[in-house]
Amino acid sequence: MTLHIIKPGLQTTIQDGGRPGNLRWGLSRGGAADTLAMALGNLLLGNPPAHPCIEVALTGPEIAFTESLSLAVTGAHFDLTLNGKSVANDEVLQIRGGDQLHFGALRSGARAYIALAGKMALPASLGSLSTHVVAGFGGLHGRALQAGDSIHLDHCRLEANRTLPSQYRLDYRGRPLLRVIPGLEEQYFSSGARAQFYRGGFTISPQSNRMGIRLVGEPLPVENIPQQISSALCPGTIQVPPNGQPVISFVEGQTIGGYPRIAHVISADLHRLGQLNAGARLDFETVDRDTAHRILHDKSLLLERLPHKL
Amino acid sequence: MLRERRFELSPNGDAALDIRFSAAPGEQLSEAIIALSEAIEAESFPAVTELVPAYQCLTVCFDPLQLSHSGSGSADLPKLESSLATLTQKILAQTLRTNKKNTDEENTDNEPPEYKRTLIRIPVCYDEQFAPDIQTLCSHTGLTAAEIIARHTAPRYLVHMLGFTPGFLYLGGLDEQLHCPRKARPELKIAAGSVGIGGGQTGIYPQATPGGWQIIGRTPLALFRPDQDPPFIAHPLDRIQFVAISPEQFTQTDPFSAPDTIPLTEFAAPEVRR
């Protein structure tokens, strides 16, 4: 079974859980920008949550299939059609040989995931198939998919028609709220600067990518903040560089940083970063570390229970 | 000798802890940080997922889901924090002893096994086609290109850590005469392998990325080799020496060939200049 890329879209890449454990070599985890949406699609098909899938960003692709298999599209909502007929997110789609899946206009969110009931026949690099766009390796030829690319799939299956229960269907239409725990250097920011940061004072810049999500707004004053000791930079860390415009470190972010850290997006909300759109205003809400862990624990339990509800 | 033994444990987000040291960055602190990283690894804490050394900090990443959970929070976290603090105190005390013994030239038999450090020679072509900013460096330092090359290839730079992008080496030991400010406006694309100077640091860009350093040469070697084992050419505490090569040698060098490595013990390692 082969999957042909007819139109590539803006940045369509092969992704999975990435390569954790390599920060000490300067290699960020990479992998799916929204690991929750990826997991939901995979669980719909009976795959492990981080089974390699196709990540679609902002402008979607057109893909042709040579044989039968089941797939599911989760995450961002596009006008999705199969052979010109409208199909839905969050349910198993049955593909036959010759079918074409087309991503039309983006309605909400930023990244969709095509989970596949089959295995892409590609070599793993450092234990993962994921495309690391910044470092230029993994996936297919270390880059985003292009028109004319073909991916061979082995062990293709047809799965039963299943739909995600309503509580698992993610809605990205509202104004995004990210929960954060305060950064070590938050204390150095004036109360006015903090209020601006926490009250929707920043919007997402179109300059954002898999390395970092750039925010734009009235610059936060950083002149009087003492020089920081460089340390590991994990996804979700919000640094404020000298221009006063915060940057949220993302899945392919640099691994060491030394700018003042105003806050850190909690682990449980990192998946939400993958669905942020340029121009959106961002709200932040502080929680303490125990609360952050409890939220993560609860979300993880929900995901563990999903297979029993399908 | 590492006299300053204070440190602080602080959260770096909800899934990492920074162990931040008060001692000045340098070879001895880096040795202590790597020893601590190895000691934590040897403990095999189930929740610990990554250990990331930096100049004055070791970051311990953990998976909050691997910590037992009660209604009020992760009960295991204070335990992990106190174990890390105890280990840190122990390693700092040990490093102090080891340094004392080394100064007395005593043999030690009860020390943890140390990572075998190597001197890695990295070929660099300083020819002007690869060195767009060498003139800037000449006018800033008052040195000739030949003097810059001589001073850049002389030291055995200490690898403090890897980071930023895959395979980037944070090196210590740049000749003070070669310090030069970064560009006011960073270049949009620096070629992979470019060797540059930024402030008091020197290093190699492993990937084609934007960058603000003054570029004085280029290595034909790939610093990140995702399909080789190991995928990186150097570890923290290794030494790097740049060796000047001709443009012909540059084109003839296989990017994925093993850098010429020589056990450091065959050499008298000089002190890192600061």
HADDOCK unambig.tbl for C-alpha pairs under 7 A between the chains (distance, minus, plus):
assign (segid A and resid 21 and name CA) (segid B and resid 49 and name CA) 6.26 0.50 0.50
assign (segid A and resid 21 and name CA) (segid B and resid 50 and name CA) 5.21 0.50 0.50
assign (segid A and resid 23 and name CA) (segid B and resid 50 and name CA) 6.93 0.50 0.50
assign (segid A and resid 23 and name CA) (segid B and resid 52 and name CA) 6.35 0.50 0.50
assign (segid A and resid 24 and name CA) (segid B and resid 51 and name CA) 6.52 0.50 0.50
assign (segid A and resid 24 and name CA) (segid B and resid 52 and name CA) 4.66 0.50 0.50
assign (segid A and resid 24 and name CA) (segid B and resid 53 and name CA) 6.68 0.50 0.50
assign (segid A and resid 24 and name CA) (segid B and resid 162 and name CA) 6.16 0.50 0.50
assign (segid A and resid 24 and name CA) (segid B and resid 163 and name CA) 6.47 0.50 0.50
assign (segid A and resid 25 and name CA) (segid B and resid 162 and name CA) 5.09 0.50 0.50
assign (segid A and resid 25 and name CA) (segid B and resid 163 and name CA) 5.76 0.50 0.50
assign (segid A and resid 25 and name CA) (segid B and resid 166 and name CA) 5.93 0.50 0.50
assign (segid A and resid 25 and name CA) (segid B and resid 167 and name CA) 5.91 0.50 0.50
assign (segid A and resid 26 and name CA) (segid B and resid 162 and name CA) 5.48 0.50 0.50
assign (segid A and resid 26 and name CA) (segid B and resid 163 and name CA) 3.52 0.50 0.50
assign (segid A and resid 26 and name CA) (segid B and resid 164 and name CA) 5.33 0.50 0.50
assign (segid A and resid 26 and name CA) (segid B and resid 165 and name CA) 4.86 0.50 0.50
assign (segid A and resid 26 and name CA) (segid B and resid 166 and name CA) 4.20 0.50 0.50
assign (segid A and resid 26 and name CA) (segid B and resid 167 and name CA) 5.86 0.50 0.50
assign (segid A and resid 26 and name CA) (segid B and resid 168 and name CA) 6.62 0.50 0.50
assign (segid A and resid 27 and name CA) (segid B and resid 165 and name CA) 6.10 0.50 0.50
assign (segid A and resid 27 and name CA) (segid B and resid 166 and name CA) 4.50 0.50 0.50
assign (segid A and resid 125 and name CA) (segid B and resid 226 and name CA) 6.25 0.50 0.50
assign (segid A and resid 125 and name CA) (segid B and resid 227 and name CA) 6.20 0.50 0.50
assign (segid A and resid 126 and name CA) (segid B and resid 226 and name CA) 6.52 0.50 0.50
assign (segid A and resid 135 and name CA) (segid B and resid 166 and name CA) 6.89 0.50 0.50
assign (segid A and resid 135 and name CA) (segid B and resid 207 and name CA) 6.53 0.50 0.50
assign (segid A and resid 181 and name CA) (segid B and resid 13 and name CA) 6.53 0.50 0.50
assign (segid A and resid 183 and name CA) (segid B and resid 13 and name CA) 6.94 0.50 0.50
assign (segid A and resid 229 and name CA) (segid B and resid 56 and name CA) 6.60 0.50 0.50
assign (segid A and resid 230 and name CA) (segid B and resid 54 and name CA) 6.61 0.50 0.50
assign (segid A and resid 231 and name CA) (segid B and resid 54 and name CA) 5.68 0.50 0.50
assign (segid A and resid 231 and name CA) (segid B and resid 57 and name CA) 6.01 0.50 0.50
assign (segid A and resid 231 and name CA) (segid B and resid 59 and name CA) 6.74 0.50 0.50
assign (segid A and resid 232 and name CA) (segid B and resid 52 and name CA) 6.10 0.50 0.50
assign (segid A and resid 232 and name CA) (segid B and resid 59 and name CA) 5.97 0.50 0.50
assign (segid A and resid 237 and name CA) (segid B and resid 13 and name CA) 6.96 0.50 0.50
assign (segid A and resid 254 and name CA) (segid B and resid 164 and name CA) 4.45 0.50 0.50
assign (segid A and resid 254 and name CA) (segid B and resid 165 and name CA) 5.66 0.50 0.50
assign (segid A and resid 255 and name CA) (segid B and resid 163 and name CA) 5.45 0.50 0.50
assign (segid A and resid 255 and name CA) (segid B and resid 164 and name CA) 4.82 0.50 0.50
assign (segid A and resid 255 and name CA) (segid B and resid 165 and name CA) 6.79 0.50 0.50
assign (segid A and resid 256 and name CA) (segid B and resid 163 and name CA) 5.70 0.50 0.50
assign (segid A and resid 256 and name CA) (segid B and resid 164 and name CA) 5.19 0.50 0.50
assign (segid A and resid 264 and name CA) (segid B and resid 13 and name CA) 5.10 0.50 0.50
assign (segid A and resid 266 and name CA) (segid B and resid 13 and name CA) 6.98 0.50 0.50
assign (segid A and resid 266 and name CA) (segid B and resid 14 and name CA) 6.03 0.50 0.50
assign (segid A and resid 267 and name CA) (segid B and resid 14 and name CA) 6.71 0.50 0.50
assign (segid A and resid 289 and name CA) (segid B and resid 14 and name CA) 5.64 0.50 0.50
assign (segid A and resid 290 and name CA) (segid B and resid 72 and name CA) 6.74 0.50 0.50
assign (segid A and resid 290 and name CA) (segid B and resid 73 and name CA) 4.40 0.50 0.50
assign (segid A and resid 290 and name CA) (segid B and resid 74 and name CA) 6.41 0.50 0.50
assign (segid A and resid 291 and name CA) (segid B and resid 73 and name CA) 6.76 0.50 0.50
assign (segid A and resid 292 and name CA) (segid B and resid 14 and name CA) 6.78 0.50 0.50
assign (segid A and resid 293 and name CA) (segid B and resid 64 and name CA) 6.19 0.50 0.50
assign (segid A and resid 293 and name CA) (segid B and resid 73 and name CA) 6.71 0.50 0.50
assign (segid A and resid 294 and name CA) (segid B and resid 73 and name CA) 6.37 0.50 0.50
assign (segid A and resid 297 and name CA) (segid B and resid 65 and name CA) 6.27 0.50 0.50
